[in-house]
Amino acid sequence: MNKGELVDVVAEKASVTKKQADAVLSAALEAIMEAVSDGDKVTLVGFGSFESRERKAREGRNPKTGDKMEIPATRVPAFSAGKLFKDRVAPPKNAE
């Protein structure tokens, strides 16, 4: 599903126009990206959490030449799914 398809589904479920759904979805995504880039954690109960994580410097290899190279430390965005999301994707075995 791409953003356009998601906007269509949100518009239908929320009984709003596609333009309104697109504006709200875009604003929500922008707010999440701003918060995470500022070092904040965004938690949507039942859905999951967005945060930035530190990735340590490590040694890698140039795939063309095979030469060793140092990959510098960096911050990366991360998402952790919430319990309800995980259970929807893979229901617990004892619930069957």
N, CA, C and O atoms as a GROMACS GRO file, in nm:
protein
  384
    1MET      N    1   0.085  -0.117   0.000
    1MET     CA    2   0.000   0.000   0.000
    1MET      C    3   0.090   0.124   0.000
    1MET      O    4   0.182   0.135   0.081
    2ASN      N    5   0.062   0.214  -0.091
    2ASN     CA    6   0.138   0.339  -0.093
    2ASN      C    7   0.057   0.450  -0.026
    2ASN      O    8  -0.054   0.425   0.020
    3LYS      N    9   0.112   0.571  -0.021
    3LYS     CA   10   0.046   0.681   0.049
    3LYS      C   11  -0.090   0.714  -0.012
    3LYS      O   12  -0.186   0.740   0.060
    4GLY      N   13  -0.098   0.714  -0.144
    4GLY     CA   14  -0.225   0.744  -0.211
    4GLY      C   15  -0.334   0.645  -0.174
    4GLY      O   16  -0.448   0.684  -0.148
    5GLU      N   17  -0.298   0.518  -0.170
    5GLU     CA   18  -0.395   0.415  -0.132
    5GLU      C   19  -0.435   0.430   0.015
    5GLU      O   20  -0.552   0.410   0.050
    6LEU      N   21  -0.339   0.465   0.101
    6LEU     CA   22  -0.369   0.488   0.241
    6LEU      C   23  -0.463   0.606   0.258
    6LEU      O   24  -0.556   0.600   0.338
    7VAL      N   25  -0.440   0.713   0.184
    7VAL     CA   26  -0.528   0.831   0.188
    7VAL      C   27  -0.670   0.790   0.148
    7VAL      O   28  -0.767   0.833   0.211
    8ASP      N   29  -0.683   0.708   0.044
    8ASP     CA   30  -0.815   0.662   0.001
    8ASP      C   31  -0.887   0.586   0.112
    8ASP      O   32  -1.005   0.610   0.137
    9VAL      N   33  -0.816   0.496   0.179
    9VAL     CA   34  -0.876   0.416   0.288
    9VAL      C   35  -0.914   0.505   0.406
    9VAL      O   36  -1.022   0.491   0.462
   10VAL      N   37  -0.824   0.596   0.444
   10VAL     CA   38  -0.852   0.687   0.556
   10VAL      C   39  -0.973   0.775   0.524
   10VAL      O   40  -1.059   0.795   0.609
   11ALA      N   41  -0.980   0.826   0.403
   11ALA     CA   42  -1.093   0.911   0.362
   11ALA      C   43  -1.224   0.835   0.374
   11ALA      O   44  -1.325   0.888   0.421
   12GLU      N   45  -1.222   0.711   0.330
   12GLU     CA   46  -1.344   0.629   0.336
   12GLU      C   47  -1.384   0.597   0.480
   12GLU      O   48  -1.500   0.610   0.517
   13LYS      N   49  -1.287   0.554   0.561
   13LYS     CA   50  -1.316   0.515   0.700
   13LYS      C   51  -1.357   0.634   0.786
   13LYS      O   52  -1.440   0.619   0.876
   14ALA      N   53  -1.300   0.752   0.760
   14ALA     CA   54  -1.329   0.870   0.841
   14ALA      C   55  -1.440   0.957   0.782
   14ALA      O   56  -1.477   1.059   0.839
   15SER      N   57  -1.494   0.916   0.667
   15SER     CA   58  -1.600   0.991   0.598
   15SER      C   59  -1.560   1.137   0.574
   15SER      O   60  -1.636   1.229   0.602
   16VAL      N   61  -1.440   1.155   0.521
   16VAL     CA   62  -1.391   1.288   0.484
   16VAL      C   63  -1.344   1.280   0.338
   16VAL      O   64  -1.335   1.172   0.280
   17THR      N   65  -1.315   1.397   0.281
   17THR     CA   66  -1.267   1.398   0.142
   17THR      C   67  -1.123   1.348   0.137
   17THR      O   68  -1.051   1.347   0.237
   18LYS      N   69  -1.083   1.305   0.018
   18LYS     CA   70  -0.944   1.260   0.001
   18LYS      C   71  -0.846   1.373   0.029
   18LYS      O   72  -0.739   1.350   0.084
   19LYS      N   73  -0.884   1.495  -0.008
   19LYS     CA   74  -0.796   1.611   0.016
   19LYS      C   75  -0.777   1.633   0.165
   19LYS      O   76  -0.666   1.659   0.210
   20GLN      N   77  -0.886   1.622   0.243
   20GLN     CA   78  -0.876   1.638   0.388
   20GLN      C   79  -0.793   1.525   0.450
   20GLN      O   80  -0.709   1.550   0.537
   21ALA      N   81  -0.817   1.402   0.406
   21ALA     CA   82  -0.743   1.288   0.458
   21ALA      C   83  -0.594   1.303   0.427
   21ALA      O   84  -0.510   1.274   0.512
   22ASP      N   85  -0.562   1.348   0.306
   22ASP     CA   86  -0.422   1.367   0.268
   22ASP      C   87  -0.357   1.474   0.355
   22ASP      O   88  -0.243   1.458   0.398
   23ALA      N   89  -0.429   1.583   0.381
   23ALA     CA   90  -0.374   1.692   0.463
   23ALA      C   91  -0.346   1.644   0.605
   23ALA      O   92  -0.241   1.675   0.661
   24VAL      N   93  -0.440   1.570   0.663
   24VAL     CA   94  -0.423   1.520   0.800
   24VAL      C   95  -0.310   1.418   0.807
   24VAL      O   96  -0.226   1.424   0.897
   25LEU      N   97  -0.308   1.324   0.712
   25LEU     CA   98  -0.202   1.222   0.711
   25LEU      C   99  -0.065   1.286   0.693
   25LEU      O  100   0.030   1.250   0.763
   26SER      N  101  -0.053   1.380   0.601
   26SER     CA  102   0.075   1.448   0.577
   26SER      C  103   0.119   1.525   0.702
   26SER      O  104   0.237   1.523   0.737
   27ALA      N  105   0.024   1.592   0.768
   27ALA     CA  106   0.058   1.668   0.889
   27ALA      C  107   0.103   1.574   1.001
   27ALA      O  108   0.197   1.605   1.073
   28ALA      N  109   0.035   1.460   1.015
   28ALA     CA  110   0.072   1.363   1.120
   28ALA      C  111   0.212   1.307   1.094
   28ALA      O  112   0.293   1.298   1.187
   29LEU      N  113   0.239   1.270   0.971
   29LEU     CA  114   0.372   1.215   0.938
   29LEU      C  115   0.481   1.319   0.959
   29LEU      O  116   0.589   1.288   1.010
   30GLU      N  117   0.454   1.443   0.919
   30GLU     CA  118   0.551   1.551   0.937
   30GLU      C  119   0.579   1.574   1.086
   30GLU      O  120   0.694   1.593   1.125
   31ALA      N  121   0.473   1.573   1.167
   31ALA     CA  122   0.490   1.593   1.312
   31ALA      C  123   0.573   1.481   1.373
   31ALA      O  124   0.657   1.506   1.459
   32ILE      N  125   0.550   1.357   1.330
   32ILE     CA  126   0.627   1.243   1.381
   32ILE      C  127   0.774   1.259   1.341
   32ILE      O  128   0.863   1.239   1.423
   33MET      N  129   0.800   1.293   1.215
   33MET     CA  130   0.938   1.307   1.168
   33MET      C  131   1.010   1.420   1.241
   33MET      O  132   1.127   1.406   1.277
   34GLU      N  133   0.941   1.532   1.264
   34GLU     CA  134   1.003   1.644   1.337
   34GLU      C  135   1.037   1.603   1.480
   34GLU      O  136   1.147   1.632   1.528
   35ALA      N  137   0.944   1.538   1.548
   35ALA     CA  138   0.967   1.499   1.687
   35ALA      C  139   1.084   1.401   1.698
   35ALA      O  140   1.171   1.417   1.784
   36VAL      N  141   1.087   1.300   1.611
   36VAL     CA  142   1.195   1.200   1.616
   36VAL      C  143   1.328   1.263   1.580
   36VAL      O  144   1.430   1.231   1.641
   37SER      N  145   1.330   1.353   1.482
   37SER     CA  146   1.457   1.417   1.445
   37SER      C  147   1.507   1.510   1.556
   37SER      O  148   1.627   1.536   1.565
   38ASP      N  149   1.416   1.559   1.642
   38ASP     CA  150   1.456   1.640   1.757
   38ASP      C  151   1.496   1.555   1.878
   38ASP      O  152   1.530   1.608   1.983
   39GLY      N  153   1.492   1.422   1.863
   39GLY     CA  154   1.533   1.332   1.971
   39GLY      C  155   1.420   1.286   2.060
   39GLY      O  156   1.443   1.215   2.157
   40ASP      N  157   1.297   1.324   2.028
   40ASP     CA  158   1.182   1.280   2.107
   40ASP      C  159   1.135   1.142   2.062
   40ASP      O  160   1.166   1.098   1.951
   41LYS      N  161   1.061   1.075   2.150
   41LYS     CA  162   1.000   0.946   2.119
   41LYS      C  163   0.851   0.971   2.101
   41LYS      O  164   0.789   1.038   2.184
   42VAL      N  165   0.793   0.917   1.994
   42VAL     CA  166   0.651   0.932   1.967
   42VAL      C  167   0.586   0.795   1.989
   42VAL      O  168   0.620   0.699   1.920
   43THR      N  169   0.492   0.787   2.085
   43THR     CA  170   0.426   0.661   2.116
   43THR      C  171   0.279   0.671   2.083
   43THR      O  172   0.208   0.759   2.134
   44LEU      N  173   0.232   0.582   1.999
   44LEU     CA  174   0.091   0.570   1.966
   44LEU      C  175   0.044   0.439   2.027
   44LEU      O  176   0.071   0.332   1.972
   45VAL      N  177  -0.026   0.446   2.141
   45VAL     CA  178  -0.063   0.327   2.217
   45VAL      C  179  -0.138   0.229   2.127
   45VAL      O  180  -0.232   0.265   2.057
   46GLY      N  181  -0.094   0.103   2.131
   46GLY     CA  182  -0.154  -0.002   2.050
   46GLY      C  183  -0.092  -0.015   1.912
   46GLY      O  184  -0.091  -0.123   1.854
   47PHE      N  185  -0.039   0.096   1.859
   47PHE     CA  186   0.022   0.093   1.726
   47PHE      C  187   0.171   0.071   1.735
   47PHE      O  188   0.224  -0.025   1.678
   48GLY      N  189   0.242   0.160   1.807
   48GLY     CA  190   0.386   0.145   1.820
   48GLY      C  191   0.455   0.275   1.857
   48GLY      O  192   0.390   0.376   1.884
   49SER      N  193   0.588   0.270   1.857
   49SER     CA  194   0.670   0.385   1.895
   49SER      C  195   0.772   0.416   1.787
   49SER      O  196   0.831   0.326   1.727
   50PHE      N  197   0.791   0.545   1.765
   50PHE     CA  198   0.894   0.594   1.673
   50PHE      C  199   0.999   0.664   1.757
   50PHE      O  200   0.965   0.742   1.846
   51GLU      N  201   1.127   0.638   1.731
   51GLU     CA  202   1.235   0.704   1.804
   51GLU      C  203   1.361   0.704   1.719
   51GLU      O  204   1.369   0.634   1.618
   52SER      N  205   1.460   0.782   1.762
   52SER     CA  206   1.589   0.776   1.695
   52SER      C  207   1.682   0.693   1.781
   52SER      O  208   1.676   0.698   1.904
   53ARG      N  209   1.768   0.617   1.716
   53ARG     CA  210   1.864   0.532   1.787
   53ARG      C  211   2.003   0.561   1.734
   53ARG      O  212   2.024   0.596   1.618
   54GLU      N  213   2.099   0.545   1.825
   54GLU     CA  214   2.240   0.562   1.787
   54GLU      C  215   2.291   0.432   1.725
   54GLU      O  216   2.272   0.325   1.782
   55ARG      N  217   2.354   0.442   1.612
   55ARG     CA  218   2.419   0.327   1.551
   55ARG      C  219   2.569   0.348   1.567
   55ARG      O  220   2.622   0.450   1.524
   56LYS      N  221   2.636   0.252   1.629
   56LYS     CA  222   2.780   0.263   1.656
   56LYS      C  223   2.861   0.259   1.527
   56LYS      O  224   2.816   0.207   1.425
   57ALA      N  225   2.981   0.314   1.535
   57ALA     CA  226   3.074   0.305   1.422
   57ALA      C  227   3.112   0.157   1.406
   57ALA      O  228   3.123   0.084   1.505
   58ARG      N  229   3.131   0.116   1.284
   58ARG     CA  230   3.166  -0.024   1.262
   58ARG      C  231   3.252  -0.036   1.137
   58ARG      O  232   3.265   0.057   1.057
   59GLU      N  233   3.310  -0.154   1.123
   59GLU     CA  234   3.394  -0.179   1.007
   59GLU      C  235   3.311  -0.248   0.899
   59GLU      O  236   3.237  -0.342   0.928
   60GLY      N  237   3.324  -0.201   0.777
   60GLY     CA  238   3.254  -0.262   0.665
   60GLY      C  239   3.351  -0.289   0.552
   60GLY      O  240   3.471  -0.267   0.565
   61ARG      N  241   3.297  -0.335   0.443
   61ARG     CA  242   3.380  -0.362   0.325
   61ARG      C  243   3.318  -0.296   0.202
   61ARG      O  244   3.196  -0.294   0.186
   62ASN      N  245   3.404  -0.244   0.117
   62ASN     CA  246   3.359  -0.190  -0.011
   62ASN      C  247   3.320  -0.310  -0.097
   62ASN      O  248   3.405  -0.396  -0.124
   63PRO      N  249   3.194  -0.319  -0.141
   63PRO     CA  250   3.152  -0.437  -0.217
   63PRO      C  251   3.224  -0.454  -0.351
   63PRO      O  252   3.236  -0.566  -0.400
   64LYS      N  253   3.272  -0.346  -0.409
   64LYS     CA  254   3.343  -0.356  -0.537
   64LYS      C  255   3.484  -0.409  -0.521
   64LYS      O  256   3.527  -0.499  -0.593
   65THR      N  257   3.556  -0.350  -0.423
   65THR     CA  258   3.698  -0.383  -0.410
   65THR      C  259   3.727  -0.481  -0.297
   65THR      O  260   3.831  -0.546  -0.297
   66GLY      N  261   3.635  -0.493  -0.202
   66GLY     CA  262   3.659  -0.580  -0.087
   66GLY      C  263   3.745  -0.513   0.020
   66GLY      O  264   3.772  -0.574   0.124
   67ASP      N  265   3.788  -0.389  -0.003
   67ASP     CA  266   3.870  -0.317   0.094
   67ASP      C  267   3.790  -0.287   0.220
   67ASP      O  268   3.671  -0.257   0.215
   68LYS      N  269   3.860  -0.296   0.335
   68LYS     CA  270   3.795  -0.261   0.461
   68LYS      C  271   3.779  -0.110   0.470
   68LYS      O  272   3.863  -0.034   0.421
   69MET      N  273   3.669  -0.068   0.534
   69MET     CA  274   3.646   0.075   0.553
   69MET      C  275   3.571   0.096   0.683
   69MET      O  276   3.500   0.008   0.731
   70GLU      N  277   3.587   0.214   0.740
   70GLU     CA  278   3.520   0.248   0.865
   70GLU      C  279   3.388   0.316   0.832
   70GLU      O  280   3.384   0.415   0.760
   71ILE      N  281   3.278   0.261   0.886
   71ILE     CA  282   3.146   0.322   0.870
   71ILE      C  283   3.122   0.404   0.996
   71ILE      O  284   3.119   0.347   1.106
   72PRO      N  285   3.103   0.535   0.984
   72PRO     CA  286   3.092   0.620   1.103
   72PRO      C  287   2.962   0.598   1.181
   72PRO      O  288   2.864   0.547   1.128
   73ALA      N  289   2.965   0.637   1.308
   73ALA     CA  290   2.845   0.630   1.392
   73ALA      C  291   2.742   0.729   1.338
   73ALA      O  292   2.777   0.831   1.280
   74THR      N  293   2.616   0.697   1.358
   74THR     CA  294   2.509   0.784   1.309
   74THR      C  295   2.382   0.761   1.388
   74THR      O  296   2.371   0.664   1.464
   75ARG      N  297   2.285   0.849   1.371
   75ARG     CA  298   2.152   0.831   1.431
   75ARG      C  299   2.058   0.784   1.322
   75ARG      O  300   2.062   0.835   1.210
   76VAL      N  301   1.973   0.686   1.353
   76VAL     CA  302   1.878   0.634   1.256
   76VAL      C  303   1.738   0.630   1.318
   76VAL      O  304   1.725   0.612   1.438
   77PRO      N  305   1.634   0.647   1.235
   77PRO     CA  306   1.499   0.634   1.287
   77PRO      C  307   1.466   0.487   1.310
   77PRO      O  308   1.513   0.400   1.238
   78ALA      N  309   1.383   0.460   1.413
   78ALA     CA  310   1.345   0.322   1.443
   78ALA      C  311   1.198   0.318   1.481
   78ALA      O  312   1.144   0.413   1.538
   79PHE      N  313   1.134   0.206   1.450
   79PHE     CA  314   0.993   0.185   1.485
   79PHE      C  315   0.983   0.053   1.560
   79PHE      O  316   1.041  -0.047   1.519
   80SER      N  317   0.909   0.055   1.669
   80SER     CA  318   0.880  -0.067   1.745
   80SER      C  319   0.730  -0.085   1.748
   80SER      O  320   0.658   0.003   1.796
   81ALA      N  321   0.680  -0.196   1.697
   81ALA     CA  322   0.537  -0.221   1.693
   81ALA      C  323   0.483  -0.244   1.834
   81ALA      O  324   0.549  -0.304   1.918
   82GLY      N  325   0.361  -0.195   1.857
   82GLY     CA  326   0.294  -0.214   1.985
   82GLY      C  327   0.229  -0.351   1.993
   82GLY      O  328   0.220  -0.422   1.893
   83LYS      N  329   0.183  -0.388   2.112
   83LYS     CA  330   0.126  -0.520   2.135
   83LYS      C  331   0.005  -0.548   2.045
   83LYS      O  332  -0.004  -0.656   1.986
   84LEU      N  333  -0.088  -0.453   2.035
   84LEU     CA  334  -0.207  -0.476   1.952
   84LEU      C  335  -0.169  -0.497   1.806
   84LEU      O  336  -0.228  -0.582   1.738
   85PHE      N  337  -0.072  -0.420   1.757
   85PHE     CA  338  -0.025  -0.433   1.619
   85PHE      C  339   0.038  -0.572   1.599
   85PHE      O  340   0.008  -0.640   1.501
   86LYS      N  341   0.125  -0.611   1.690
   86LYS     CA  342   0.190  -0.742   1.681
   86LYS      C  343   0.088  -0.854   1.683
   86LYS      O  344   0.097  -0.949   1.605
   87ASP      N  345  -0.012  -0.843   1.773
   87ASP     CA  346  -0.114  -0.948   1.784
   87ASP      C  347  -0.202  -0.954   1.659
   87ASP      O  348  -0.250  -1.062   1.623
   88ARG      N  349  -0.223  -0.842   1.593
   88ARG     CA  350  -0.304  -0.840   1.471
   88ARG      C  351  -0.228  -0.908   1.358
   88ARG      O  352  -0.287  -0.981   1.278
   89VAL      N  353  -0.096  -0.885   1.351
   89VAL     CA  354  -0.014  -0.944   1.244
   89VAL      C  355   0.008  -1.094   1.269
   89VAL      O  356  -0.003  -1.174   1.177
   90ALA      N  357   0.040  -1.129   1.393
   90ALA     CA  358   0.066  -1.269   1.428
   90ALA      C  359  -0.005  -1.299   1.559
   90ALA      O  360   0.053  -1.282   1.667
   91PRO      N  361  -0.132  -1.344   1.552
   91PRO     CA  362  -0.207  -1.372   1.675
   91PRO      C  363  -0.132  -1.472   1.764
   91PRO      O  364  -0.068  -1.565   1.714
   92PRO      N  365  -0.143  -1.453   1.897
   92PRO     CA  366  -0.077  -1.547   1.989
   92PRO      C  367  -0.128  -1.689   1.966
   92PRO      O  368  -0.246  -1.707   1.934
   93LYS      N  369  -0.044  -1.789   1.983
   93LYS     CA  370  -0.078  -1.929   1.960
   93LYS      C  371  -0.194  -1.974   2.048
   93LYS      O  372  -0.282  -2.049   2.003
   94ASN      N  373  -0.196  -1.930   2.175
   94ASN     CA  374  -0.300  -1.976   2.268
   94ASN      C  375  -0.436  -1.914   2.240
   94ASN      O  376  -0.535  -1.954   2.302
   95ALA      N  377  -0.444  -1.816   2.148
   95ALA     CA  378  -0.572  -1.752   2.118
   95ALA      C  379  -0.650  -1.827   2.010
   95ALA      O  380  -0.766  -1.795   1.983
   96GLU      N  381  -0.587  -1.925   1.950
   96GLU     CA  382  -0.653  -1.998   1.840
   96GLU      C  383  -0.753  -2.097   1.888
   96GLU      O  384  -0.816  -2.165   1.807
   0.00000   0.00000   0.00000
